Amino acid sequence: MHEETEPINTLDILKKYLELFESIERSLERQQYAEFMTIKEAAFFLRCSPSTIRELIKSNKVRYFRIGESAKSTILISRKDLKYFITKK
């Protein structure tokens, strides 16, 4: 009793992988050239945790900009400021 399975459509799989790679590439390009980064992006850039970035902000080691007036509004950090922080250490 051998069950028949659907044949694998290699072209469909390759198309899905191509879509995935193109999506990743667009995301990396945005991160690479963005002037400002979120806390999560800054953490990825410095290869640390988002909580480390928050500590750097709290200790005034890295400048930031808050979009909106709420305490929960988005925080942006300049790529230039992060590079300065790295080089001044």
Buried (B, 14 or more C-beta within 10 A) or exposed (E): EEEEEEEEEEEEEEEEEEEEEEEEEEEEEEBEEBEBBBBEBBBBBBEEEBEBBBEBBEEEEBBBEEEEEEEEEEBBBBBEBBEEBEEEE
